[in-house]
Amino acid sequence: MQDWRDLVRRITPMPDAEKIEQVNDFFNERVTFVDDIQVWKQKDYWATPLEIMGIRQGDCEDFSIAKYMTLQTAGTEIEKLRITYVKAKIGGRRSTITQAHMVLAYYPTPNGEPLLLDNLIPDIRPASRRADLEPVFGFNSAGLWVGGAAKPQVSNPGSKLSRWRNLVARMQSDGFE
């Protein structure tokens, strides 16, 4: 936890480009990917940042949520961040086999191309360089976007995403706003 607090303190004054690199590296280097069923004994569980840091294990949702909350805590504008559910092609770009996956998208400008923070690939890449990912929907605390929509279709994502609503309540009890 102290390393996380130090990270937040260190990156807060940095430009966003440096923040996202630091945060992506921090979690990708310290947390091991493990399926929810093994860690939480549940098919799908969204861990709070404190939970993932406490056990240093999590799945793609946990990585994305921890990165999102860390960047938000360090002052990155929420409008620039979306936790994004994607279909990931398994076995290469031409594969027809897909798997549910989650990444954090950072939008440098409102209509700009997002940069993707992923636990499976160590470097941050623009969405155009991730042909293996097809966005389904993205969300943050302010809204829910479906497909490639420029504006949110839902202004209260908790009304549609029960896991997000549950996670926000648990994070608030952990001290996150």
Rosetta silent file (secondary structure, phi, psi, omega in degrees, C-alpha in Angstrom):
SEQUENCE: MQDWRDLVRRITPMPDAEKIEQVNDFFNERVTFVDDIQVWKQKDYWATPLEIMGIRQGDCEDFSIAKYMTLQTAGTEIEKLRITYVKAKIGGRRSTITQAHMVLAYYPTPNGEPLLLDNLIPDIRPASRRADLEPVFGFNSAGLWVGGAAKPQVSNPGSKLSRWRNLVARMQSDGFE
SCORE:     score description
SCORE:     0.000 S_00000001
   1 L     0.000  -37.817 -179.707    0.000    0.000    0.000 S_00000001
   2 H   -62.757  -38.718  177.077    2.844    2.374    0.781 S_00000001
   3 H   -60.875  -38.899  179.275    4.230    1.881   -2.736 S_00000001
   4 H   -66.706  -45.805  177.975    0.795    2.804   -4.131 S_00000001
   5 H   -59.554  -42.421  178.174    0.563    5.933   -1.945 S_00000001
   6 H   -62.754  -40.402  177.507    4.073    6.904   -3.046 S_00000001
   7 H   -59.169  -51.088 -178.577    3.072    6.380   -6.685 S_00000001
   8 H   -58.785  -46.224 -179.678    0.017    8.642   -6.355 S_00000001
   9 H   -62.125  -42.529 -177.098    2.039   11.334   -4.582 S_00000001
  10 H   -69.116  -40.638 -174.156    4.857   11.138   -7.168 S_00000001
  11 H   -87.497  -17.206 -175.660    2.670   11.211  -10.300 S_00000001
  12 L   -50.811  -44.788  179.884    0.062   13.783   -9.244 S_00000001
  13 L   -79.597   -6.457 -175.655    2.057   16.764  -10.611 S_00000001
  14 L   -75.435  156.990  170.446    3.079   14.923  -13.805 S_00000001
  15 L   -65.746  154.785 -177.205    1.461   15.377  -17.230 S_00000001
  16 H   -55.417  -37.895 -178.613   -1.107   12.672  -18.053 S_00000001
  17 H   -57.813  -39.257  178.288    1.186   11.007  -20.606 S_00000001
  18 H   -75.502  -38.760  179.392    3.692   10.252  -17.853 S_00000001
  19 H   -57.801  -48.317 -175.025    0.983    9.318  -15.335 S_00000001
  20 H   -65.558  -35.345  176.554   -0.554    6.650  -17.542 S_00000001
  21 H   -62.809  -48.470 -177.576    2.866    5.075  -18.216 S_00000001
  22 H   -62.046  -44.266 -178.048    3.716    4.990  -14.504 S_00000001
  23 H   -68.347  -44.261  179.213    0.331    3.570  -13.489 S_00000001
  24 H   -59.065  -47.883  179.579    0.271    0.945  -16.241 S_00000001
  25 H   -63.219  -42.308 -177.482    3.770   -0.241  -15.303 S_00000001
  26 H   -55.053  -52.379 -176.892    3.013   -0.186  -11.569 S_00000001
  27 H   -76.031  -39.290 -179.531    0.099   -2.622  -11.777 S_00000001
  28 H   -64.537  -29.428 -179.906    1.410   -4.761  -14.640 S_00000001
  29 H   -86.559  -24.627 -173.004    4.665   -5.364  -12.739 S_00000001
  30 H  -104.349  -18.666 -174.490    3.183   -5.945   -9.265 S_00000001
  31 L  -114.282  135.403  178.313   -0.054   -7.851   -9.887 S_00000001
  32 E   -96.496  135.261  176.317   -0.329  -11.360  -11.287 S_00000001
  33 E   -70.232  124.954  175.209   -3.233  -12.264  -13.562 S_00000001
  34 L  -144.930  136.354  179.467   -5.432  -14.883  -11.888 S_00000001
  35 L   -63.737  149.332 -179.929   -9.057  -15.728  -12.727 S_00000001
  36 H   -54.681  -40.262 -176.354  -11.778  -14.662  -10.290 S_00000001
  37 H   -60.485  -33.744  178.986  -12.837  -18.248   -9.603 S_00000001
  38 H   -78.232  -40.049 -175.652   -9.371  -18.996   -8.215 S_00000001
  39 H   -82.738  -51.184 -171.425   -8.959  -15.779   -6.241 S_00000001
  40 L  -106.483   -2.237 -178.330  -12.477  -14.891   -5.076 S_00000001
  41 L    59.247   31.442  176.808  -14.259  -18.254   -5.565 S_00000001
  42 L  -134.911  151.756 -179.141  -16.765  -16.430   -7.781 S_00000001
  43 L   -65.734  -42.205 -179.220  -17.282  -16.524  -11.536 S_00000001
  44 L  -144.758  112.111 -179.102  -17.061  -12.733  -11.923 S_00000001
  45 L  -131.862  129.772  177.255  -15.953  -10.410   -9.132 S_00000001
  46 L   -98.412  110.353 -176.917  -14.802   -6.811   -9.545 S_00000001
  47 L   -81.865  148.463  173.083  -12.148   -6.137   -6.891 S_00000001
  48 L   -75.639  161.881  176.364  -11.482   -2.740   -5.376 S_00000001
  49 H   -56.987  -37.076  178.996   -7.996   -1.290   -5.794 S_00000001
  50 H   -66.576  -37.562  178.184   -7.266   -2.086   -2.134 S_00000001
  51 H   -65.242  -46.545 -177.734   -8.308   -5.709   -2.627 S_00000001
  52 H   -66.568  -37.280  179.790   -6.120   -6.216   -5.713 S_00000001
  53 H   -72.617  -29.670  179.693   -3.147   -4.531   -4.048 S_00000001
  54 H   -66.848  -37.174 -178.361   -3.645   -6.558   -0.885 S_00000001
  55 H  -107.528  -10.829  179.107   -3.315   -9.909   -2.632 S_00000001
  56 L    56.935   36.145  176.032   -1.400   -8.751   -5.728 S_00000001
  57 E  -142.747  149.060  176.355   -3.640  -10.898   -7.944 S_00000001
  58 E   178.504  171.684  176.304   -6.561  -10.081  -10.189 S_00000001
  59 L  -104.302 -172.360 -172.159   -8.139  -10.411  -13.592 S_00000001
  60 H   -59.868  -36.441  177.824   -8.479   -7.850  -16.379 S_00000001
  61 H   -63.320  -42.296 -177.811  -11.363   -5.991  -14.708 S_00000001
  62 H   -64.078  -42.593  176.501   -9.359   -5.630  -11.512 S_00000001
  63 H   -59.967  -48.152 -176.370   -6.326   -4.238  -13.370 S_00000001
  64 H   -63.201  -43.136  179.656   -8.517   -1.761  -15.285 S_00000001
  65 H   -65.221  -44.528 -179.503  -10.372   -0.590  -12.181 S_00000001
  66 H   -63.021  -41.525  178.900   -7.164   -0.163  -10.155 S_00000001
  67 H   -65.883  -43.913  178.863   -5.545    1.842  -12.966 S_00000001
  68 H   -58.154  -52.085 -176.990   -8.693    3.968  -13.379 S_00000001
  69 H   -66.131  -35.517  178.850   -8.963    4.767   -9.663 S_00000001
  70 H   -66.068  -46.063  178.683   -5.240    5.478   -9.350 S_00000001
  71 H   -64.489  -40.592  177.934   -5.277    7.923  -12.245 S_00000001
  72 H   -62.904  -44.139  179.203   -8.428    9.572  -10.937 S_00000001
  73 H   -62.614  -33.348 -179.635   -6.869    9.880   -7.456 S_00000001
  74 L   -85.057    6.033  172.103   -3.748   11.426   -9.055 S_00000001
  75 L    99.803    4.513  175.825   -5.848   14.110  -10.749 S_00000001
  76 L   -69.476  134.342 -178.370   -6.510   12.813  -14.259 S_00000001
  77 L   -62.493  134.202 -178.074   -9.842   14.169  -15.459 S_00000001
  78 H   -59.925  -30.495 -179.710  -12.554   11.505  -15.362 S_00000001
  79 H   -63.642  -18.574 -178.469  -13.700   12.523  -18.859 S_00000001
  80 H   -91.225   -5.607 -173.815  -10.396   11.169  -20.198 S_00000001
  81 E  -119.559  134.388  173.049  -10.826    7.704  -18.671 S_00000001
  82 E  -141.497  126.557  169.713  -13.142    4.836  -19.615 S_00000001
  83 E   -75.536  124.698 -169.108  -13.059    1.286  -18.394 S_00000001
  84 E  -123.130  122.201  175.449  -13.739   -0.523  -21.657 S_00000001
  85 E   -84.021  127.415 -178.389  -15.225   -3.957  -22.209 S_00000001
  86 E  -130.515  162.507  166.882  -13.870   -5.472  -25.429 S_00000001
  87 E   -98.976  120.212 -179.984  -13.967   -8.688  -27.395 S_00000001
  88 E   -99.929  127.963  176.781  -10.375   -9.872  -27.685 S_00000001
  89 E   -75.816  127.595  179.325   -9.420  -12.065  -30.619 S_00000001
  90 L   -99.420  128.657  178.115   -7.546  -15.095  -29.385 S_00000001
  91 L    93.749   17.782  175.811   -4.925  -16.529  -31.698 S_00000001
  92 L   110.014  167.908 -174.994   -4.180  -13.445  -33.781 S_00000001
  93 L   -60.920  -31.259 -176.916   -5.930  -10.709  -35.735 S_00000001
  94 L   -89.558   -2.677 -179.088   -7.569  -13.087  -38.223 S_00000001
  95 L   -65.360  149.223  174.934   -8.926  -15.408  -35.577 S_00000001
  96 L  -103.445    1.427  178.891  -12.680  -15.790  -35.191 S_00000001
  97 L   -90.581  125.893  179.576  -12.344  -16.887  -31.569 S_00000001
  98 E  -123.301  159.736  178.679  -13.032  -14.086  -29.083 S_00000001
  99 E  -139.694  143.027  175.830  -12.921  -13.729  -25.342 S_00000001
 100 E   -64.687  138.382 -178.417  -14.361  -11.076  -23.055 S_00000001
 101 E  -151.615  159.175  178.103  -11.643   -8.710  -21.846 S_00000001
 102 E  -134.088  139.029  178.228  -11.393   -5.315  -20.174 S_00000001
 103 E  -133.887  167.861  172.246   -8.887   -2.498  -20.650 S_00000001
 104 E  -104.133  126.318  177.752   -8.590    1.107  -19.537 S_00000001
 105 E  -101.638  131.677  175.879   -8.932    3.651  -22.337 S_00000001
 106 E  -112.497  123.456 -179.256   -7.327    7.076  -21.951 S_00000001
 107 L  -104.460  105.634 -179.528   -8.658    9.812  -24.256 S_00000001
 108 L   -61.582  -32.083  175.236   -6.120   12.654  -24.613 S_00000001
 109 L  -133.817  157.556 -175.262   -8.869   14.763  -26.233 S_00000001
 110 L   -52.796  -40.026 -178.788  -12.661   14.269  -26.143 S_00000001
 111 L  -110.303   13.829 -177.615  -12.900   12.911  -29.697 S_00000001
 112 L   -78.869  171.228  177.344   -9.326   11.685  -29.981 S_00000001
 113 L   -74.188  130.030 -179.145   -8.072    8.179  -30.437 S_00000001
 114 L   -75.308  150.956  170.538   -7.829    6.409  -27.083 S_00000001
 115 E   -98.431  137.076 -173.979   -4.640    4.927  -25.709 S_00000001
 116 E  -107.387  125.392  174.905   -5.211    1.474  -24.214 S_00000001
 117 E   -99.977  118.468 -171.841   -3.760    0.336  -20.892 S_00000001
 118 L  -131.084  141.865  177.723   -3.888   -3.447  -20.857 S_00000001
 119 L   -78.376  -14.236 -177.937   -2.618   -6.028  -18.394 S_00000001
 120 L   -89.639  -23.775 -178.867   -1.753   -8.433  -21.243 S_00000001
 121 L  -123.874  122.698 -173.140    0.516   -6.085  -23.208 S_00000001
 122 L   -67.463  -29.910 -178.897    3.089   -4.074  -21.265 S_00000001
 123 L   -93.844  151.863  178.863    3.214   -1.034  -23.546 S_00000001
 124 L   -83.980  129.155 -177.800    0.408    1.463  -24.004 S_00000001
 125 E  -126.786  149.404  172.614   -0.867    1.477  -27.567 S_00000001
 126 E   -66.941  151.969 -178.367   -3.374    3.576  -29.503 S_00000001
 127 H   -54.972  -34.008 -179.359   -6.591    1.735  -30.275 S_00000001
 128 H   -65.070  -18.380  177.679   -5.694    1.687  -33.979 S_00000001
 129 H   -98.345   12.803  177.498   -2.723   -0.547  -33.122 S_00000001
 130 L  -123.230   63.777  179.188   -4.936   -3.037  -31.280 S_00000001
 131 L   -63.437  -14.005  179.193   -6.770   -4.742  -34.150 S_00000001
 132 L   -79.942   -6.649 -177.917   -7.185   -7.711  -31.809 S_00000001
 133 E  -116.887  133.110  175.503   -9.687   -5.756  -29.682 S_00000001
 134 E  -118.460  114.312 -178.002  -13.254   -4.816  -30.603 S_00000001
 135 E   -66.663  139.393  176.505  -14.896   -2.333  -28.193 S_00000001
 136 E  -107.972  -54.893  173.519  -18.337   -3.251  -26.896 S_00000001
 137 E  -156.415  157.441  176.638  -18.944   -0.545  -24.289 S_00000001
 138 E  -132.224  154.717 -179.809  -17.011    1.797  -22.055 S_00000001
 139 E  -153.260  161.944  169.567  -17.893    3.498  -18.811 S_00000001
 140 E  -148.209 -168.358 -177.976  -16.658    5.671  -15.996 S_00000001
 141 L   -68.012  -15.621 -176.256  -18.319    7.274  -12.999 S_00000001
 142 L  -101.370  -17.909 -176.294  -20.013    9.817  -15.273 S_00000001
 143 E  -174.355  175.132  179.956  -21.465    7.725  -18.084 S_00000001
 144 E  -130.438  123.618 -179.921  -21.813    4.629  -20.227 S_00000001
 145 E  -110.705  136.237  178.534  -20.824    4.594  -23.916 S_00000001
 146 E  -109.358  132.626 -179.057  -21.922    1.835  -26.284 S_00000001
 147 L    60.833 -134.044 -179.035  -19.721    0.897  -29.241 S_00000001
 148 L  -101.980   25.217 -177.100  -17.889    3.901  -30.606 S_00000001
 149 L   -58.877  142.070 -179.971  -20.445    6.514  -29.542 S_00000001
 150 L   -80.304  -26.982 -178.890  -19.070   10.027  -28.975 S_00000001
 151 L  -120.222  149.589  179.496  -21.542   10.815  -26.178 S_00000001
 152 L   -66.638  140.530  176.583  -22.649    8.652  -23.266 S_00000001
 153 L   -85.579  -22.158 -179.627  -25.966    6.882  -23.721 S_00000001
 154 E  -133.144  128.004 -178.981  -26.446    6.574  -19.955 S_00000001
 155 L   -88.620  -10.500  177.257  -25.361    9.255  -17.476 S_00000001
 156 L  -126.117   89.562 -175.723  -25.573    6.938  -14.458 S_00000001
 157 H   -61.907  -24.963  178.144  -23.681    3.730  -15.266 S_00000001
 158 H   -62.547  -25.039  179.251  -24.613    2.252  -11.891 S_00000001
 159 H   -70.763  -23.350 -178.780  -28.219    2.059  -13.070 S_00000001
 160 L  -108.960  -24.687 -175.599  -27.198   -0.407  -15.812 S_00000001
 161 L  -115.282   95.010 -177.092  -24.081   -2.047  -14.353 S_00000001
 162 H   -63.150  -34.756  178.595  -24.818   -3.728  -11.027 S_00000001
 163 H   -64.685  -38.263  177.529  -21.198   -4.843  -10.608 S_00000001
 164 H   -66.046  -44.395  179.108  -20.070   -1.221  -10.986 S_00000001
 165 H   -59.064  -45.395  178.966  -22.697   -0.054   -8.465 S_00000001
 166 H   -64.225  -43.064  179.278  -21.548   -2.707   -5.992 S_00000001
 167 H   -62.302  -46.048 -179.730  -17.884   -1.859   -6.587 S_00000001
 168 H   -59.399  -42.033  178.545  -18.449    1.884   -6.065 S_00000001
 169 H   -62.633  -42.426  179.375  -20.176    1.183   -2.743 S_00000001
 170 H   -68.397  -37.354  178.494  -17.274   -1.003   -1.596 S_00000001
 171 H   -66.674  -38.197  178.013  -14.702    1.580   -2.762 S_00000001
 172 H   -62.874  -37.873  177.469  -16.537    4.308   -0.843 S_00000001
 173 H   -69.875  -22.043  175.073  -16.328    2.182    2.292 S_00000001
 174 H   -82.994   -8.242  178.878  -12.564    1.869    1.547 S_00000001
 175 L   105.338    1.213  175.681  -12.306    5.677    1.444 S_00000001
 176 L   -82.240  148.148  177.728  -12.409    6.347   -2.316 S_00000001
 177 L   -99.305    0.000    0.000  -14.762    9.055   -3.523 S_00000001
